[in-house]
Amino acid sequence: MDHAVDVVIVGAGGGGALLGLVLARRGIRTLVIDRGGGLPQGLRGEILQPNGQQILHRLGLLSQLPPTSVRPVRYFHFRQCRGPRLCTIDYGELFGPYNRALVALPHAVQHVVLEALKAQNPGGLWFETRFTGLIEEQGKIRGVSVEKKGKVERIAANIVVGADGPWSSVRQALRIPAKVYRYAEGYVVALLPCPDRLEEAHYFLGRKEILGIFPAAGDRVYIFYMIPADSFPTLQAQGIHALREKWSAIFPDLRSTFNQLTGWEQTTYLATGRVRAQTWVRDGAVLIGDAAHGMNPHASQGRMQAMVDAVVLADVIASCLERKEYSASALGAFEVQRRPHVEMLQRLADEEVFFWNTGNPLIGWLRDRVFRTLDRNRRLRYQVLSTTAGFRTTPPFNWLDRLQAAGFLPDPRADHLPVEGLSR
């Protein structure tokens, strides 16, 4: 072997880099590899939910986010496309200090984590390194082989972690079956200057139409616009002016902001998908994040759940190393703890796709009716909010709640909030 560590992590994304940092702080010999050329660049949108903020705070990283890179947002307004407001979600109802969403500029959070990882574990982060296969001896995983800047390297490790995204090469090498579902819609994402000085987030829902607008640092806004999957070239052929007009027709108040879109280089296309790996563990190996459980962005928890994976798995790995036990049974404690919460969020996101993305007028009517009920019902609204914030591990609605949310039954507890929700 060319190198030897306790844990090798394939993928330096939201979960892999954080796991590498937590393990290194515990004195565990760790190597994180990533095929990218360095700190990630390019356009992407990111909302740091309260549970993600809590994790970063506990690691001493939340305060390291430059104030110029994040913007706290309290109110999220759900509205009809070309119609009235349906519901307002108020993060201020959450127990402080994590009672705001943080809208982050592209890769701001990831840069802070990666810089902390490099400082904590010098030489323990390899960019431009491609995973090429597992090293197995007598049926046991002993490490990985990689190609680093054109050179083949062999890395011995007790545990291999696949944190390399929905099309995970590690998952394929482990021969773990997975259902990878591609949704029928994706999103055009833009980050634009905002002369209109937007203070609150707006989410417009129509028939097969969604426009999300989120204020960001530096008087800018993120824009997310739903389009059919793979239709971005068609949209481009229609021209920038046509796209600006579509947005302005939905939210005329922001026309001067939409007019800041002058070229396609200000945009990117975000495909959406869901991953359900049959298992997350093998003897000597674990999957985390999108490699195990990618989900639709409607859940607003994809990156957050990769971060939770990292801190939970760090405890399991530390225990396994102490006992020198790297079996799937030992590592499986991680999956047992995490899978129920993640699968609940995946199911919730799929329900939101069904209702929010619909072109069916009857389903759209029911969706809008539920939003209007939530606007009047503090209890149900808080259950939705605490789930989106990452603080609830069970579904936000039972069957009785669903009937009450649809307006088919009265809710005698509509004004009730749990004690932890009474922050004001």
TANOR-V978103 format. One record per pair of residues at least 24 apart in sequence whose C-alpha atoms are under 10 Angstrom apart, sorted by the first residue. I is the first residue (numbers start at 1). J is the second residue. Records with the same first field share a line. If there is no record, write none. Layout:
BEGIN
I=J  J
END
This chain:
BEGIN
1=135  142  143  144  145  153  154  155  156  157
2=145  152  153  154  155  156
3=31  143  153  154  155  156  157
4=29  30  31  142  143  154  155  156  157  158
5=29  30  31  124  143  155  156  157  158  159
6=30  31  143  156  157  158  159  160  317  321
7=31  32  143  155  156  157  158  159  160  161  284  285  317  321
8=32  33  124  143  144  155  156  157  158  159  160  161  162  285
9=33  34  125  144  157  159  160  161  162  163  164  170  285  286  287
10=34  35  126  129  130  131  144  146  160  161  162  163  164  165  168  169  170  287
11=35  36  125  126  127  129  130  131  161  162  163  164  165  168  170  291
12=36  38  39  40  110  113  114  125  126  127  163  164  165
13=40  107  110  113  114  163  164  165  289  290  303  306  307
14=107  109  110  113  114  163  164  165  289  290  302  303  304  305  306  307  309  310
15=110  162  163  164  165  288  289  290  303  304  305  306  307  308  309  310  311
16=114  161  162  163  164  165  287  288  289  306  307  309  310
17=110  111  113  114  115  116  117  118  125  163  307  310
18=55  56  59  110  113  114  116  117  306  307  308  309  310  311  314
19=113  117  161  163  288  306  307  308  309  310  311  312  313  314
20=113  114  117  118  120  121  124  125  310  311  314
21=59  113  114  115  116  117  118  119  120  121  124  125  310  311  314
22=59  117  120  310  311  313  314  315
23=117  120  121  310  311  313  314  315  317  318
24=117  120  121  122  124  314
25=59  117  120  121
26=314  315  318
27=120  121  318
28=121  314  317  318  321
29=121  124  157
30=121  123  124  125  157  159
31=121  122  123  124  125  126  155  157  160
32=117  121  123  124  125  126  127  129  161  163
33=124  125  126  127  128  129  130  131  146  148  163  164
34=125  126  127  128  129  130  131  148  163  164
35=126  127  128  129  130  131  146  147  148  149  164
36=126  127  128  129  130
37=126  127  128  129  149
38=114  125  126  127  128
39=107  110  111  112  114  115  127
40=106  107  108  110  111  114
41=106  107  108  111
42=106  107  266  267  268
43=105  106  107  189  190  191  265  266  267  268  269  270
44=104  105  106  107  189  190  191  222  267  268  269  270
45=103  104  105  106  107  189  190  191  214  216  221  222  223  224  268  270
46=70  102  103  104  105  106  107  108  109  214  216  222  300  303
47=71  72  73  101  102  103  104  105  106  214  216  300  301  303  304
48=72  100  101  102  103  104  109  300  301  303  304  389
49=98  99  100  101  102  103  300  301  303  304  388  389  390  391
50=91  94  96  97  98  99  100  101  102  304  386  388  389  390  391
51=98  101  301  304  305  307  308  386  388  389  390  391  392
52=98  101  102  301  303  304  305  306  307  308  389  390
53=97  98  99  100  101  102  304  389
54=97  98
55=304  307  308  310  311
56=109  112  113  307
59=113  311
60=116
61=109  112  113  116
62=109  112  113
64=109  112  113  116
65=104  108  109  110  111  112  113
66=104  108  109  112
67=104  217  218
68=104  105  108  216  217  218
69=102  103  104  105  106  107  108  109  216  217  218
70=101  102  103  104  105  106  108  109  215  216  217  218
71=100  101  102  103  104  105  199  214  215  216  217  218  219  220
72=99  100  101  102  103  104  199  200  215  216  217
73=99  100  101  102  103  199  200  201  214  215  216
74=99  100  101  102  199  200  201
75=100  101  199  200  201  202
76=101  200  201  202  203  212  213  214
77=200  201  202  203  204  212  213
78=201  202  203  204  205  212  368  371  372  375
79=202  203  204  205  206  210  211  250  368  371  372
80=203  204  205  206  207  209  210  211  250  364  368
81=203  204  205  206  207  209  210  211  247  249  250  251
82=204  205  206  248  249  250  251  252
83=204  205  206  250  251
84=204
85=202  203  204  368  371  372  375
86=203  204  205  367  368  369  370  371  372  373  374  375
87=203  368  370  371  372  373  374  375  376  381
88=201  202  203  371  372  374  375  376  381
89=201  374  375  378  381  382  384  385
90=381  382  385
91=382  385  386  389
92=421  422  423  424
93=378  381  382  385  386  417  420  421  422  423  424
94=382  385  386  389  391  420  421  422  423  424
95=386  419  420  421  422  423  424
96=420  421  422  423  424
97=423
98=389
99=389  421  423
100=389
101=389
102=215  216  217
103=201  214  215  216  217  221  222
104=215  216  217  222
105=191  216  217  218  220  221  222
106=191
129=153
130=169
131=162  164  169  170
132=169  170  173
133=169  170  172  173  174
134=160  170  173  174  285
139=283
140=282  283  284  326  327
141=174  282  283  284  285  326
142=284  285
143=284  285
144=170
157=284  285
158=283  284  285  317  320  321  324  325  326
159=282  283  284  285  286  317  320  321  325  326  327  331
160=281  282  283  284  285  286  287
161=280  281  284  285  286  287  288  291  313
162=280  281  285  286  287  288  289  290  291  292
163=286  287  288  289  290  291  292  306  310
164=287  288  289  290  291  292
165=275  287  288  289  290  291  292  293  294
166=273  274  275  276  277  289  290  291  292  293  294  295
167=275  290  291  292  294
168=287  290  291  292
169=291
170=285  286  287  291
171=277  279  280  281  282  285  286  287  291  292
172=291
174=281  282  283  285  286  287
175=282
176=277  278  279  280  281  282  287  292
177=276  277  278  279
178=275  276  277  278  279  280  291  292  293
179=274  275  276  277  278  292  293
180=273  274  275  276  277  291  293  294
181=272  273  274  275  276  294  295  296
182=229  271  272  273  274  275  296
183=228  229  271  272  273  274  296  350  353
184=227  228  229  230  271  272  273  353  357
185=226  227  228  229  230  231  270  271  272  273  353  357
186=224  225  226  227  228  229  230  231  232  269  270  271  272  273  296  297
187=211  212  223  224  225  226  227  228  229  230  231  232  268  269  270  271  272
188=223  224  225  226  227  231  232  235  267  268  269  270  271
189=222  223  224  225  226  266  267  268  269  270
190=221  222  223  224  225  258  261  264  265  266  267  268  269
191=215  216  220  221  222  223  224  260  261  266  267  268
192=216  219  220  221  222  223  257  258  259  260  261  262  266  267
193=217  218  219  220  221  222  256  257  258  259  260  261
194=218  219  220  221  222  254  255  256  257  258  259  260
195=219  220  221  254  255  256  257  258  260
196=220  221  253  254  255  256  257  258
197=221  254  257
198=253  254  257
202=251
204=250  251  356
205=250  355  356  357  358  364  367  368
206=250  356  357  358  359  360  361  364  365  368
207=355  356  357  358  359  360  361  363  364  365
208=355  356  357  358  359  360  361  364
209=250  356  357  358  359
210=250  356  357  358
211=246  247  250  251
213=251  254
220=257
221=257  258
223=247  258  267
224=267  268  269  270
225=269  270
226=269  270  357
227=269  270  271  357
228=271
229=269  270  271  272
230=269  270  271
231=269
232=268  269  270
233=269
236=263  264
239=263  264
240=264
270=297
271=296  297
272=296  297  298
273=297
274=346  349  350
275=346
276=342  343  346
279=328  332  335  339
280=328  331  332  334  335  336  339
281=327  328  329  330  331  332  333  334  335
282=326  327  328  329  330  331  332
283=325  326  327  328  329  330  331  332
284=325  326  327  328  329  330  331
285=326  327  328  331  332
286=313  317  328  331  332  334  335
287=313  335
288=313  334  335  338
289=342
292=335  339  342
293=339  342  343  345  346
294=342  343  346
295=342  343  345  346  347  348  349  350
296=345  346  347  348  349  350  352  353
297=346  349  350  352  353
298=345  346  348  349  350  351  352  353  356  388
299=345  346  347  348  349  350  351  352  353  387  388  389  390
300=345  349  387  388  389  390
301=342  345  346  349  387  388  389  390
302=342  345  346
304=389  390
305=338  341  342  345  390
306=342
308=338  390
309=334  335  337  338  339  342
310=334
312=337  338
313=337  338
338=393
340=393  394
341=390  392  393  394  395
342=393  394
343=393
344=387  393  394  395  396
345=387  388  390  392  393  394  395  396
347=395
348=387  388  395  396  397
366=405  406  407
367=405  406
368=406
369=405  406  407
370=402  403  404  405  406  407
371=405  406
372=405  406  407
373=404  405  406  407  414
374=404  405  406  407  414
376=405  414  415
377=404  405  411  412  413  414  415  416  417
378=413  414  415  416  417
379=411  413  414  415  416  417  418  421
380=404  405  411  413  414  415  416  417
381=405  414  415  417
382=416  417  418  421
383=417  418  421
386=421
END
